[in-house]
Amino acid sequence: MSDNLEKYLSLVGESVEEGSLVKMTLSKPAQKHDELRNVYVKPVLIKEKRLFAFTYHYERRDEVKNYDAAQMLEMLREILPQRFLNAVLFTVNEDVTLLVSSKGKATLQTKKVQECREQNLEHDKQKVRLINPANPWWYQLGLTTREGKITADMQHKFKQIYKYAEIVESLVKPMKFEGTVHIADMGAGKGYLTFALHELLTQRLNLDVDIKGVEIRPDLVLKINEIIKTSGLKGLEFVESSIEAYHPEKLDVLIALHACNTATDDAIASGIRAGAELIVCAPCCHKQIRQEMERSGKVDAITRYGIFLERQAVMITDTIRALVLEYFGYKTQVMEFIEMEHTPKNVLLVGRKTKSRIDKEAILKQIETLKKQYGIQQHYLESILPFVD
Ligand SMILES: C[S@@+](CC[C@H](N)C(=O)[O-])C[C@H]1O[C@@H](n2cnc3c(N)ncnc32)[C@H](O)[C@@H]1O
């Protein structure tokens, strides 16, 4: 048996050297109840490096891992024939099949192909979904049923994190990172967005990440870290801390989804202080500015109506946040990230660090004018960031 196995592995090695490996499949699990059902291997070019993408098809999820040639051969030695009894190597001109019987007898068959095939080195992105609800952590987090179906009461939350992740993907894709990407999710709560980003960035964008979910509630942090551990996820950790007290040494991307009231300001300030390249926040409630407006007693034709006072407070709070981001060198966009029916808190502030010259004086003037108009003494962000002309 080992002769044929060795021969198969050496043919794989040769096809790698010649650049003729088109794909490989490993199937027929040696153990009937093995959760890993089959493995699909294909060559890919990632950052101009030729690697081999292994898609592990488990019963309820897929996992993709990229290996270089040596690691790939090592991996094959680990799983053939211990995990799989059937392996087929497809090269540009032949198919080589390794078959191991239940008694351990291995045979090798080679078949020439009629038409010469071509290698496709494109990374097969459509195979990896943005968020795959069948991944087991979604059930543990309470988003899905055991079978990987989004539960009825989590439909809106799923839509929110899906849309948020979609936007983050479009923002992160063109960015250049050196080594590990450092990310903080401020006020991470039950971790839906944090896990979604981990899945998106590691499995779809193939980035090496260090994601911290910053959350003040110790019970949640404990529970989520347990789920991370049992799921075997690397580069993801929950930290028990207030946003204010969390000072990361290195931060590339800061995100926050519905961090309450001024916690969104603390998140923005933390991102600015750490020099994050990208800051993406969907604010929650806007009490601080509304209370200032009410206290001032100033009312105009709009704010005399309670509901419009509320809405105006939202707009002023977020406009000042956007201006503050601009002041500290971020090109800022304000957008809706999802339809109202999924959450009324659907505004997204996106700040991308730029090297463009900033007219700080003009920005400060705009902030002052707004504050004066609505009787606001101070926006909370002004009290926690160093404004210098
Ligand atoms: C509305 S939940 C949002 C959770 C999560 N981002 C999501 O959208 O699913 C806000 C979370 O922020 C946490 N939080 C609020 N203020 C905080 C602070 N100052 N520091 C750390 N966490 C905070 C709360 O405990 C809560 O879990």
Ligand as a Chemical Component Dictionary entry (heavy atoms), coordinates in Angstrom:
data_LIG
# 
_chem_comp.id                   LIG 
_chem_comp.type                 NON-POLYMER 
_chem_comp.pdbx_formal_charge   0 
_chem_comp.three_letter_code    LIG 
# 
loop_
_chem_comp_atom.comp_id 
_chem_comp_atom.atom_id 
_chem_comp_atom.alt_atom_id 
_chem_comp_atom.type_symbol 
_chem_comp_atom.charge 
_chem_comp_atom.model_Cartn_x 
_chem_comp_atom.model_Cartn_y 
_chem_comp_atom.model_Cartn_z 
_chem_comp_atom.pdbx_ordinal 
LIG C1  C1  C 0  -26.705 47.892 21.734 1  
LIG S1  S1  S 1  -25.451 46.791 22.125 2  
LIG C2  C2  C 0  -24.733 46.495 20.558 3  
LIG C3  C3  C 0  -23.939 45.227 20.512 4  
LIG C4  C4  C 0  -23.299 44.877 19.174 5  
LIG N1  N1  N 0  -22.377 45.871 18.716 6  
LIG C5  C5  C 0  -24.354 44.588 18.159 7  
LIG O1  O1  O 0  -24.727 45.508 17.429 8  
LIG O2  O2  O -1 -24.845 43.478 18.098 9  
LIG C6  C6  C 0  -24.242 47.843 22.879 10 
LIG C7  C7  C 0  -23.189 47.086 23.642 11 
LIG O3  O3  O 0  -22.184 47.995 24.026 12 
LIG C8  C8  C 0  -21.799 47.726 25.373 13 
LIG N2  N2  N 0  -21.321 49.006 25.909 14 
LIG C9  C9  C 0  -22.036 50.122 26.153 15 
LIG N3  N3  N 0  -21.250 51.094 26.617 16 
LIG C10 C10 C 0  -19.996 50.590 26.681 17 
LIG C11 C11 C 0  -18.734 51.101 27.065 18 
LIG N4  N4  N 0  -18.619 52.358 27.469 19 
LIG N5  N5  N 0  -17.664 50.304 26.979 20 
LIG C12 C12 C 0  -17.773 49.017 26.544 21 
LIG N6  N6  N 0  -18.939 48.466 26.154 22 
LIG C13 C13 C 0  -20.029 49.244 26.217 23 
LIG C14 C14 C 0  -23.066 47.225 26.030 24 
LIG O4  O4  O 0  -22.777 46.430 27.165 25 
LIG C15 C15 C 0  -23.705 46.440 24.907 26 
LIG O5  O5  O 0  -23.314 45.081 24.948 27 
# 
loop_
_chem_comp_bond.comp_id 
_chem_comp_bond.atom_id_1 
_chem_comp_bond.atom_id_2 
_chem_comp_bond.value_order 
_chem_comp_bond.pdbx_ordinal 
LIG C1  S1  SING 1  
LIG S1  C2  SING 2  
LIG S1  C6  SING 3  
LIG C2  C3  SING 4  
LIG C3  C4  SING 5  
LIG C4  N1  SING 6  
LIG C4  C5  SING 7  
LIG C5  O1  DOUB 8  
LIG C5  O2  SING 9  
LIG C6  C7  SING 10 
LIG C7  O3  SING 11 
LIG C7  C15 SING 12 
LIG O3  C8  SING 13 
LIG C8  N2  SING 14 
LIG C8  C14 SING 15 
LIG N2  C9  SING 16 
LIG N2  C13 SING 17 
LIG C9  N3  DOUB 18 
LIG N3  C10 SING 19 
LIG C10 C11 SING 20 
LIG C10 C13 DOUB 21 
LIG C11 N4  SING 22 
LIG C11 N5  DOUB 23 
LIG N5  C12 SING 24 
LIG C12 N6  DOUB 25 
LIG N6  C13 SING 26 
LIG C14 O4  SING 27 
LIG C14 C15 SING 28 
LIG C15 O5  SING 29 
# 
